[in-house]
């Protein structure tokens, strides 16, 4: 029997025992989790400002993921109850069809320096010529600012420029873009260090040669178009058959829903948000900057000039196969930030088998595609609420005060009610306790 069979129905202790038996965790880590030790206050106090405590969120695992023919247990930190269930279900259907295939096309970060007082295109052309002629000098300035990344085989790669002429609404801006291989780090701090070094060099040169130019700012960009990962899967339509619904019918409608998200911005925002439910959860679990990921991916969704859904699902009617693909920027790291500080982040990397940054990119993108697939399958068939009802009922039971030994029974009673709300949940809990007290 698979160690994941009925995993969600097990108690916390039973789940931890399964992870220990499957060698995903050792006994010490399982005990640490069981005791809910999480983030010690003394560490939290050094991670942020004005700390007064820690804020807990559920740490769960999504199951059934096979990515590039390798099995993964996916750590996810999220409070929305349906997300992990949906990701696991989507991955289960994909697994039956060979799993996900993913690759990283490139992994480079971009930073920029904005220059002022470049008033004409001729001036911009002259400045571009000078920068191109001194590109190696500027790259050396950046390398000298962060030599450790160069020793690890990374560092500055290239410099390019772009000129934005003055308009009625904006001043003229001349931009220098720096491309850097940050290796295993997300690289925000190293990028900013390099950019500020070039910024200082440029301002010194302009002053020394009596040029009117000056820098406005120097900082990395979260629009990471040179840090891209692609994941895909092909699913037999028969896999999607459910009760009275044919798999071919469901597959066609998933493809149409994908087209709709490319057409209607209102739908695209929710389409991508559902995908981000899964992506944010693993990004947060692994100690990465989910805010940077959100900014990067949503900016990438506008690359055509219109905000669009980022997943693409197409249906091959001849072979009755549904194909899904997702390409997104993924500026994450496996070192730096809270990754080496937060105990739960360390645990997340342990559960994943300590992947390098490129592998982690493929894992996160696969979670996003699984999440989107599960959501679309539900939306175009029985509706999104059907799968949410049990989880919503369980949350309501907890909200109105059901204890651990009462939650499942109260949840079952709630599912039999015509409406799910707190008043109903309170009454169901009261009735259950009265009946339970009478029988005992």
C-alpha positions in Angstrom: 0.0 0.0 0.0 1.2 3.5 -0.8 2.3 5.5 2.2 0.1 8.3 0.9 -3.1 6.3 0.8 -5.7 8.0 3.0 -2.9 10.3 4.2 -5.3 13.2 4.7 -7.5 11.1 7.0 -4.7 10.2 9.4 -4.0 12.0 12.6 -1.0 14.3 12.8 0.9 11.6 14.7 0.1 9.0 12.1 1.2 11.3 9.3 4.5 12.0 11.0 5.1 8.3 11.5 4.5 7.7 7.9 7.0 10.3 6.9 9.6 8.8 9.3 8.9 5.3 8.0 9.3 6.6 4.4 12.6 8.3 5.4 11.4 11.8 4.6 11.9 12.7 8.2 14.1 11.5 11.0 12.7 10.9 14.5 14.2 14.1 15.9 12.6 16.3 13.2 9.2 14.5 13.6 9.3 15.2 17.4 10.2 18.8 16.7 7.2 19.1 14.4 4.9 17.3 16.8 5.9 19.7 19.6 5.1 22.7 17.3 8.5 24.3 18.0 8.6 26.1 14.6 10.4 29.5 14.8 12.2 30.3 18.1 11.6 33.8 19.3 15.3 34.6 19.6 15.7 33.8 15.9 12.6 35.7 14.9 13.9 38.8 16.8 16.9 38.9 14.5 14.9 38.3 11.3 12.6 41.4 11.5 12.1 44.7 13.2 10.1 45.4 16.4 9.3 41.7 16.9 6.7 40.9 19.5 6.1 37.3 18.7 5.6 34.9 15.8 2.6 34.3 13.5 1.8 30.6 12.8 0.5 29.2 9.5 -0.3 25.5 8.7 2.7 23.6 7.2 1.5 20.8 5.0 2.7 18.6 2.2 1.2 18.0 -1.2 1.4 14.4 -2.5 1.7 12.6 -5.8 4.1 14.9 -7.6 6.3 13.3 -10.3 8.6 15.8 -12.0 11.1 14.8 -14.7 10.5 11.2 -13.6 11.4 11.9 -10.0 9.0 11.8 -7.0 8.7 14.8 -4.7 6.9 15.5 -1.5 5.9 19.2 -1.7 6.1 21.4 1.4 3.4 24.1 1.4 2.6 26.8 3.9 -0.9 28.2 3.5 -4.1 28.8 5.5 -6.6 28.1 2.7 -7.8 24.6 3.2 -8.5 23.5 -0.4 -5.1 24.4 -1.9 -3.0 21.4 -0.8 -5.9 19.0 -1.5 -6.3 20.4 -5.1 -2.6 20.4 -5.8 -2.3 16.7 -4.6 -5.4 15.8 -6.7 -4.1 17.5 -9.8 -0.7 15.9 -9.4 -2.3 12.5 -9.0 -4.1 12.7 -12.4 -0.9 14.0 -14.0 1.1 11.2 -12.5 -1.2 8.6 -14.1 0.0 10.2 -17.5 3.7 10.2 -16.8 4.0 13.3 -14.6 5.4 16.7 -15.3 8.3 17.6 -17.6 10.1 20.8 -16.7 13.3 22.7 -17.7 14.9 26.0 -17.0 15.8 28.0 -20.2 17.9 30.5 -18.4 18.5 31.7 -14.8 19.9 35.3 -14.8 18.8 38.3 -12.8 18.5 41.9 -14.1 19.2 45.2 -12.3 19.0 48.7 -13.6 20.5 52.2 -13.2 18.3 55.1 -14.3 20.1 58.2 -15.6 18.8 61.8 -15.8 19.4 64.8 -18.1 19.9 62.7 -21.3 17.8 65.1 -23.3 18.0 63.9 -26.9 18.3 60.7 -28.9 21.8 61.8 -30.1 23.0 62.2 -26.5 21.5 58.8 -25.8 23.3 57.3 -28.8 26.6 58.9 -27.7 26.2 57.6 -24.1 25.4 54.1 -25.4 28.5 54.1 -27.5 30.6 55.1 -24.5 29.0 52.4 -22.3 29.6 49.8 -25.0 33.2 50.8 -25.3 33.7 50.7 -21.5 31.5 47.7 -20.9 34.3 45.5 -19.6 35.4 48.2 -17.2 31.9 48.6 -15.9 31.6 44.8 -15.5 34.9 44.7 -13.6 33.6 47.4 -11.2 30.6 45.1 -10.6 32.8 42.0 -10.1 35.1 43.9 -7.7 32.0 44.9 -5.7 31.1 41.2 -5.1 34.1 39.0 -5.8 32.7 35.9 -3.9 30.1 35.3 -6.5 32.7 35.4 -9.2 34.8 32.8 -7.4 31.7 30.5 -7.4 31.4 30.8 -11.2 28.8 33.5 -11.3 28.7 37.3 -11.5 28.0 40.0 -14.0 27.4 38.8 -17.6 26.3 41.7 -19.7 25.3 45.4 -19.8 22.7 46.8 -22.2 20.9 50.2 -22.5 17.6 51.7 -23.3 16.4 55.3 -23.8 13.0 56.6 -22.9 12.5 60.1 -24.5 10.7 62.8 -22.6 6.9 62.9 -22.9 4.2 65.3 -21.7 3.8 63.2 -18.6 7.4 62.0 -17.9 11.0 63.2 -18.0 13.6 61.5 -20.2 15.3 58.4 -18.7 18.4 56.6 -19.9 18.6 53.1 -18.4 21.6 50.8 -18.0 20.6 47.2 -17.4 23.0 44.8 -15.7 22.6 41.0 -16.1 24.1 38.8 -13.4 24.4 35.1 -12.8 23.5 34.8 -9.1 24.1 31.0 -8.9 22.2 29.5 -6.0 21.1 32.8 -4.5 18.1 34.9 -5.4 20.7 37.6 -5.4 18.9 40.8 -4.4 21.7 42.0 -2.1 24.5 41.1 -4.4 22.7 42.8 -7.3 22.2 46.0 -5.4 25.8 46.0 -4.2 27.1 45.7 -7.8 24.6 48.3 -9.2 25.5 50.9 -6.5 29.2 50.3 -7.3 28.6 51.1 -11.0 26.3 54.0 -10.0 29.2 55.5 -8.0 31.7 54.9 -10.9 29.4 56.7 -13.4 28.7 59.7 -11.2 32.4 60.1 -10.6 33.1 59.9 -14.3 30.3 62.4 -15.2 31.5 64.9 -12.6 35.2 64.5 -13.6 34.3 65.2 -17.3 31.8 68.0 -16.6 28.9 66.0 -18.1 25.3 67.0 -17.1 24.2 63.4 -16.5 23.4 62.0 -13.1 22.0 58.8 -11.7 18.5 58.7 -10.2 18.5 55.2 -8.7 20.2 51.8 -8.9 18.4 48.6 -7.9 17.5 45.1 -9.1 14.3 44.5 -11.1 11.7 42.0 -10.1 10.7 41.7 -13.7 13.0 38.7 -14.3 12.6 37.9 -18.0 16.0 36.2 -18.1 15.0 33.7 -15.3 12.4 31.4 -16.9 11.1 27.9 -16.3 8.8 25.9 -18.4 6.7 23.0 -17.3 4.3 20.8 -19.4 2.2 17.7 -19.2 0.0 15.7 -21.5 -3.1 14.0 -20.1 -5.3 11.4 -21.7 -8.9 12.6 -21.8 -10.0 9.3 -20.3 -8.3 10.3 -17.1 -10.8 13.1 -16.7 -13.9 10.9 -16.9 -15.9 11.3 -13.7 -19.4 9.8 -13.0 -21.7 11.1 -15.8 -19.1 13.4 -17.3 -17.0 12.2 -20.3 -13.3 12.9 -20.1 -13.4 14.3 -23.7 -16.1 16.8 -22.7 -14.1 17.9 -19.7 -10.8 18.2 -21.7 -12.4 20.4 -24.3 -13.9 22.7 -21.7 -10.5 23.0 -19.9 -9.0 24.1 -23.2 -11.8 26.7 -23.7 -11.4 28.0 -20.2 -7.7 28.5 -20.9 -8.6 30.5 -24.0 -11.1 32.6 -22.0 -8.3 33.5 -19.5 -6.2 34.7 -22.5 -9.2 36.9 -23.6 -10.8 38.4 -20.5 -8.7 40.2 -18.0 -11.3 39.8 -15.2 -10.9 36.0 -15.6 -7.2 36.1 -16.1 -6.6 37.7 -12.7 -8.5 34.9 -10.9 -7.0 32.3 -13.2 -3.5 33.4 -12.3 -4.4 33.9 -8.6 -5.5 30.3 -8.4 -2.2 29.2 -9.8 -0.3 31.4 -7.4 -2.1 29.7 -4.4 0.2 26.8 -4.9 3.3 28.7 -6.0 3.1 31.1 -3.0 2.7 28.2 -0.6 5.9 26.4 -1.7 7.8 29.6 -2.1 6.9 30.6 1.4 7.7 27.1 2.8 11.2 27.2 1.2 12.0 30.6 2.7 11.9 32.5 -0.5 10.5 35.9 -1.2 6.9 35.3 -2.3 6.4 39.0 -2.9 9.1 39.1 -5.5 7.7 36.0 -7.2 4.2 37.6 -7.3 5.5 40.8 -8.8 7.6 39.0 -11.4 4.9 36.6 -12.5 2.1 39.1 -12.7 4.3 41.5 -14.6 5.1 38.7 -17.0 1.4 38.1 -17.5 1.3 41.5 -19.3 4.1 40.7 -21.7 1.8 40.9 -24.7 0.4 44.3 -23.7 -2.7 42.7 -22.1 -2.8 40.9 -18.8 -3.5 37.2 -19.6 -3.7 33.8 -18.1 -0.3 32.3 -18.0 -1.1 28.6 -18.4 -2.0 27.2 -21.9 -4.2 24.2 -22.3 -5.0 22.7 -25.7 -7.0 19.7 -26.7 -5.9 17.3 -29.4 -9.3 15.8 -30.5 -7.7 13.2 -32.8 -5.6 11.6 -30.1 -8.0 12.7 -27.3 -5.2 14.2 -25.2 -5.1 17.4 -23.2 -1.8 19.3 -23.2 -0.9 21.9 -20.6 2.1 24.2 -20.5 3.3 27.1 -18.3 6.3 29.4 -18.7 7.0 31.8 -15.9 9.8 33.8 -14.3 11.0 32.2 -11.1 13.7 34.3 -9.2 14.2 32.0 -6.2 17.3 30.8 -4.3 18.4 27.9 -2.2 20.8 30.0 -0.1 20.6 33.4 1.5 17.8 35.3 3.2 15.8 33.2 5.7 16.6 29.9 3.9 19.5 29.1 6.2 17.9 30.7 9.3 14.3 29.6 9.6 14.1 26.0 10.9 10.9 25.3 8.9 12.5 26.6 5.7 15.4 24.2 6.3 12.9 21.4 6.8 11.2 22.3 3.5 14.5 21.9 1.6 15.1 18.6 3.4 11.7 17.3 2.4 12.5 18.2 -1.3 15.9 16.5 -1.2 17.9 19.7 -1.1 17.4 20.6 -4.8 19.6 23.2 -6.5 18.0 26.5 -7.6 17.2 25.3 -11.1 15.6 22.1 -9.8 13.6 24.1 -7.3 12.4 26.3 -10.1 11.0 23.3 -11.9 9.3 22.0 -8.8 7.6 25.3 -8.0 6.4 25.7 -11.6 5.0 22.2 -11.6 3.0 23.0 -8.5 1.6 26.0 -10.3 0.5 23.9 -13.3 -1.0 21.2 -11.0 -3.0 23.9 -9.1 -4.3 25.5 -12.2 -5.3 22.1 -13.7 -7.2 21.0 -10.6 -9.0 24.4 -10.5 -10.0 24.3 -14.2 -11.1 20.7 -14.1 -13.5 21.6 -11.2 -14.7 24.9 -12.7 -15.7 23.4 -16.0 -17.4 20.3 -14.5 -19.1 20.2 -11.1 -18.1 23.7 -10.1 -15.5 25.0 -7.7 -17.6 24.9 -4.6 -18.3 21.2 -4.6 -14.7 20.4 -3.6 -14.6 23.2 -1.2 -17.6 22.3 0.9 -16.0 19.7 3.2 -13.1 21.9 3.9 -15.3 24.9 4.5 -17.5 22.9 6.9 -14.4 21.7 8.7 -13.1 25.3 9.1 -16.5 26.4 10.4 -16.5 23.6 12.9 -13.2 24.8 14.3 -14.2 28.5 14.2 -17.2 27.8 16.4 -15.2 25.9 19.0 -15.3 22.3 18.1 -12.5 20.4 19.8 -10.2 18.0 18.1 -12.3 14.9 18.9 -15.5 16.7 17.7 -14.3 18.3 14.4 -15.0 15.3 12.1 -18.4 14.5 13.5 -19.5 18.1 13.5 -18.2 18.5 9.9 -20.3 15.5 8.7 -23.4 17.0 10.3 -22.7 20.4 8.8 -22.5 18.8 5.3 -26.1 17.7 5.7 -27.3 21.2 6.3 -28.9 23.4 3.6 -26.6 26.3 4.5 -23.1 26.6 5.8 -22.5 29.5 8.1 -21.5 30.2 11.7 -25.0 30.2 13.1 -25.7 26.8 11.6 -22.3 25.5 12.8 -23.0 26.7 16.4 -26.3 24.9 16.5 -24.9 21.7 15.0 -22.1 21.7 17.6 -24.5 22.4 20.4 -26.8 19.5 19.2 -23.9 17.2 18.8 -22.7 17.9 22.4 -26.1 17.5 23.8 -26.6 14.1 22.1 -23.1 13.0 23.0 -23.7 14.0 26.6 -27.0 12.1 26.7 -25.4 8.9 25.3 -22.7 9.0 27.8 
